[in-house]
Structures are given as structure tokens and as C-alpha cells.
Amino acid sequence: MNETLLNKLSEVEELECILKLHDQAKKYLRSFDWCVEIKKSWYDHEYGIFEKVGVFLFEIQPIDEGVDDFIWVIVGDLPSVYLDKSITTARRALETYCELMEDWVENVVEGRSVLESYPVPVDPNIENAELLSSRIRFIRRELLLT
């Protein structure tokens, strides 16, 4: 197979991964009753890696004026999170994601309650904390370059 064809195949595979992440993000966002409709969406290519991590910005029709009309959604092979429009860049959204998940991990590891942490839909045990911690290290190393 020539290099041009291989590059095209990898582009198609990447696009398929992005579309799967986009569907996952839309499904997650629609699971909240404050999201009446999704109007538009944007994918940040710089902070995504195939099926592992996707960072999306959605414009939505909120249920009322108390809900932001722009919402960040981070999905992938990790717990999904939404963030409000006070976050202004994809990088900051991913940094905030890491901070929220690190708080949950720290509380689990230290045996504290996770009730005040961002909700993570898994049992708060050491094994899950270690799995999440490894994903956060991956994001920081590969995407945030920290």
C-alpha cells in the first residue's frame, strides 16, 4: 500500500473516531433536561486523540435563562463532563477536567467523601481512582504537555 493511501485511511479512521465521540457527547448532553436542543457543535482537534479524548463546544437551547447557551463537553475513554461557558478555551476545559477528576481521585485515595466532588459514575474505590488517575496523567502528558 502506498503512503498516500495509508494517510487517507488514517484520516478516515480519525474522522470515524471523532464522529463516535461527537455522538457520545451529544447523547451525554441530551441526558440533561436543561438541554432542550443542540444547535451547533465544534470539535477541538488540538485536544483530541482518536477514541480516547474528545473536547467539544456546544451551542444549545437551554430550558431557561439560568442555563448557559454554550457548554463544553469532554468525552472518551474516561468519565464524561460538561463545563459552563465561563471556560473560554478547549485547553482550559481540559485543564479544568483534569482538576475536577484529580479532586475525585484524591478524595477516594484519602478515604474522604466524594459528595462534594464532580460526580463520577463509578464506585469510588482505589482501583477506579487509579484507572482515572492514569487517564489524567495521559491527558496532561500527551495533550496538555505538562
Residue pairs with C-beta under 8 A, 6 or more apart in sequence:
13 50
14 50
17 50
17 51
18 43
18 48
18 54
20 51
21 43
21 48
21 51
21 54
21 56
21 75
21 76
22 41
22 43
22 54
22 56
24 54
24 75
24 76
24 80
25 41
25 54
25 56
25 58
25 73
25 75
25 80
26 38
26 41
26 58
28 73
28 75
28 80
28 82
29 35
29 38
29 58
29 60
29 71
29 73
29 82
30 38
32 82
33 63
34 62
34 63
34 64
34 67
35 60
35 61
35 62
35 63
35 67
35 71
36 60
36 61
36 62
36 63
37 60
37 61
38 58
38 59
38 60
38 61
39 58
39 59
39 60
39 61
40 58
40 59
41 56
41 57
41 58
41 59
42 56
42 57
42 58
43 54
43 55
43 56
44 55
44 56
44 57
44 90
46 90
46 91
47 53
47 55
47 90
47 91
47 93
47 94
47 143
48 54
48 55
49 76
49 142
49 143
51 76
51 77
52 76
52 77
52 78
52 138
53 74
53 75
53 76
53 77
53 78
53 94
53 139
53 143
54 74
54 75
54 76
55 72
55 73
55 74
55 90
55 93
55 94
56 72
56 73
56 74
56 75
57 70
57 71
57 72
57 73
57 90
57 93
58 70
58 71
58 72
58 73
59 69
59 70
60 67
60 69
60 70
60 71
61 69
62 68
62 69
68 84
68 85
69 85
70 85
71 82
71 83
71 84
71 85
72 82
72 83
72 84
72 85
72 87
72 90
72 93
73 80
73 81
73 82
73 83
74 80
74 81
74 82
74 83
74 93
74 94
74 97
77 135
78 101
78 132
78 135
79 101
79 120
79 121
79 122
79 132
81 97
81 100
81 101
81 118
83 93
83 96
83 97
87 93
87 96
91 144
94 139
94 143
94 144
95 144
97 139
98 136
98 139
98 140
98 144
100 117
100 118
101 118
101 120
101 132
101 135
101 136
102 133
102 136
103 117
103 118
104 114
104 117
104 118
104 120
104 124
104 129
104 132
105 129
105 132
105 133
105 136
106 112
107 113
107 114
107 116
107 117
107 124
108 114
108 124
108 125
108 126
108 128
108 129
109 126
109 129
114 120
114 124
120 128
120 132
122 128
122 132
140 146
